[in-house]
Amino acid sequence: MADGDQDAASAFVRRYQARVFGLVLTIVHTPAVAEEVSQEVFLKAWRHASSYDARRARVSSWLLTIARNAAIDAVRYRHEEPMDPDVLTSMLAPEERDDGDTATGLTLRDALAGLPAEQRRPIVLMTFQGLTAREVASREGLPLGTVKTRVRRGLTRLRDGLGALP
Amino acid sequence: MSARDPARCAEVRDLVPELAMGVAPGEQRAAALAHIATCSDCRTVLELTTDVVDELLMLVPEHEPPAGFEARVLAGISASTGLRRRVRTWLAAAAVLLAAAGGGLAVHWADHDERRLAGEYRRTLEVAHGSSLRAAGLLTSSGTRAGDVFAYQGDPSWVFMTIDGAPSGTYEVRLVTRDGRTHRIGECWVQDGRGSWGTALDVQVGSVERIEMRGAGGAVLTASLSG
């Protein structure tokens, strides 16, 4: 790999490694597996760099989407126990705010905490465990339409909460 | 823009949450994305919802990976890049073999690592009598390697280039010969950062100093054949 490539790759990894590893570890929660998956995430990003469209998403969003999908696949493939959604939800609560949070992040924490649990829970299950609406419905013993309505309403409220930012 | 179909828009928006969270069932996803490609209102709804999901992913706490993580990632990238370049070189050289009927070739490789491969090819190519085959890296203006050029001296002479990692678009391809003259020899199309192209030449390869590819956006790739 040419020197210029090496420097660029280094800088890229250093900038995003904590974000990627943090997300993967939260979903996979075995540190050794999380490290392996995180390495694969950067490899995938490097290979598909030409498909990244800067007009469509921030680099961090694109990278974290790759990370989320890779982590969910790892959990499924290795038959790991996914994290308890209530534990996961508590990590997203306003009390867990830290220095890394942006204004948007803080607002989102509040908005998420303000959702009825019946809307928040399927959103967390689908976003962080990759469950489909049908799988959530089956797991919670609810009609599919009910799950979809709750998720749609919950995301709309979150969107409105973020939209209220200056 | 297609005619408005409120019923279709309603169906698609019903799926937007799942699309944004990456859990929409395959067939429904494909049909919905096809609609979204033509409907700016539905596209806006999807984009706003995707923004929310992206922000949710950012709420998870950061965590530094174990020591040595960066080095391991770079080693993985290096290995995959090196392997792909060697595989590409093999394929291009195989194409040369097929085209080199009646010409034995002495093979010069720009890269030390490929001498072993060159030896194997030399034995194979010594069956017929030879001209020269030169290979050189295509470099961007910042010195990054973005492809390879192969130049064959024979009857006819030809040049073939493979590009990987250059801005997409149409490139004008030129030869600059040692006497300082520039010869425009054609155009090469690069898509998704990749492309390949070749043409027969009516100048001696030995007289070519360098090959330049100039993209419409200002990108310039250069391969030096001298030295």
HADDOCK unambig.tbl for C-alpha pairs under 7 A between the chains (distance, minus, plus):
assign (segid A and resid 1 and name CA) (segid B and resid 78 and name CA) 5.72 0.50 0.50
assign (segid A and resid 1 and name CA) (segid B and resid 81 and name CA) 6.74 0.50 0.50
assign (segid A and resid 1 and name CA) (segid B and resid 82 and name CA) 6.85 0.50 0.50
assign (segid A and resid 2 and name CA) (segid B and resid 144 and name CA) 6.05 0.50 0.50
assign (segid A and resid 2 and name CA) (segid B and resid 145 and name CA) 6.61 0.50 0.50
assign (segid A and resid 4 and name CA) (segid B and resid 144 and name CA) 6.11 0.50 0.50
assign (segid A and resid 5 and name CA) (segid B and resid 144 and name CA) 6.81 0.50 0.50
assign (segid A and resid 10 and name CA) (segid B and resid 70 and name CA) 6.97 0.50 0.50
assign (segid A and resid 13 and name CA) (segid B and resid 70 and name CA) 6.33 0.50 0.50
assign (segid A and resid 14 and name CA) (segid B and resid 70 and name CA) 6.84 0.50 0.50
assign (segid A and resid 17 and name CA) (segid B and resid 64 and name CA) 6.81 0.50 0.50
assign (segid A and resid 17 and name CA) (segid B and resid 65 and name CA) 6.99 0.50 0.50
assign (segid A and resid 18 and name CA) (segid B and resid 62 and name CA) 5.05 0.50 0.50
assign (segid A and resid 18 and name CA) (segid B and resid 63 and name CA) 4.74 0.50 0.50
assign (segid A and resid 18 and name CA) (segid B and resid 64 and name CA) 4.46 0.50 0.50
assign (segid A and resid 18 and name CA) (segid B and resid 65 and name CA) 6.40 0.50 0.50
assign (segid A and resid 19 and name CA) (segid B and resid 62 and name CA) 4.78 0.50 0.50
assign (segid A and resid 19 and name CA) (segid B and resid 63 and name CA) 6.66 0.50 0.50
assign (segid A and resid 21 and name CA) (segid B and resid 63 and name CA) 5.97 0.50 0.50
assign (segid A and resid 21 and name CA) (segid B and resid 64 and name CA) 6.71 0.50 0.50
assign (segid A and resid 21 and name CA) (segid B and resid 65 and name CA) 5.99 0.50 0.50
assign (segid A and resid 22 and name CA) (segid B and resid 60 and name CA) 6.82 0.50 0.50
assign (segid A and resid 22 and name CA) (segid B and resid 61 and name CA) 5.83 0.50 0.50
assign (segid A and resid 22 and name CA) (segid B and resid 62 and name CA) 4.40 0.50 0.50
assign (segid A and resid 22 and name CA) (segid B and resid 63 and name CA) 4.35 0.50 0.50
assign (segid A and resid 23 and name CA) (segid B and resid 60 and name CA) 5.95 0.50 0.50
assign (segid A and resid 35 and name CA) (segid B and resid 65 and name CA) 6.86 0.50 0.50
assign (segid A and resid 39 and name CA) (segid B and resid 73 and name CA) 5.45 0.50 0.50
assign (segid A and resid 42 and name CA) (segid B and resid 73 and name CA) 6.92 0.50 0.50
assign (segid A and resid 43 and name CA) (segid B and resid 76 and name CA) 6.98 0.50 0.50
assign (segid A and resid 43 and name CA) (segid B and resid 77 and name CA) 5.97 0.50 0.50
assign (segid A and resid 50 and name CA) (segid B and resid 192 and name CA) 5.78 0.50 0.50
assign (segid A and resid 50 and name CA) (segid B and resid 193 and name CA) 6.11 0.50 0.50
assign (segid A and resid 51 and name CA) (segid B and resid 192 and name CA) 6.84 0.50 0.50
assign (segid A and resid 61 and name CA) (segid B and resid 54 and name CA) 5.53 0.50 0.50
assign (segid A and resid 64 and name CA) (segid B and resid 57 and name CA) 6.88 0.50 0.50
assign (segid A and resid 91 and name CA) (segid B and resid 60 and name CA) 6.77 0.50 0.50
assign (segid A and resid 92 and name CA) (segid B and resid 59 and name CA) 5.98 0.50 0.50
assign (segid A and resid 92 and name CA) (segid B and resid 60 and name CA) 6.48 0.50 0.50
assign (segid A and resid 105 and name CA) (segid B and resid 55 and name CA) 6.71 0.50 0.50
assign (segid A and resid 105 and name CA) (segid B and resid 59 and name CA) 6.36 0.50 0.50
assign (segid A and resid 126 and name CA) (segid B and resid 21 and name CA) 6.53 0.50 0.50
assign (segid A and resid 127 and name CA) (segid B and resid 21 and name CA) 5.25 0.50 0.50
assign (segid A and resid 130 and name CA) (segid B and resid 23 and name CA) 6.02 0.50 0.50
assign (segid A and resid 131 and name CA) (segid B and resid 23 and name CA) 6.62 0.50 0.50
assign (segid A and resid 132 and name CA) (segid B and resid 23 and name CA) 5.15 0.50 0.50
assign (segid A and resid 132 and name CA) (segid B and resid 24 and name CA) 6.67 0.50 0.50
assign (segid A and resid 151 and name CA) (segid B and resid 17 and name CA) 6.97 0.50 0.50
assign (segid A and resid 152 and name CA) (segid B and resid 17 and name CA) 6.05 0.50 0.50
assign (segid A and resid 155 and name CA) (segid B and resid 49 and name CA) 6.94 0.50 0.50
assign (segid A and resid 159 and name CA) (segid B and resid 49 and name CA) 6.72 0.50 0.50
assign (segid A and resid 159 and name CA) (segid B and resid 52 and name CA) 6.14 0.50 0.50
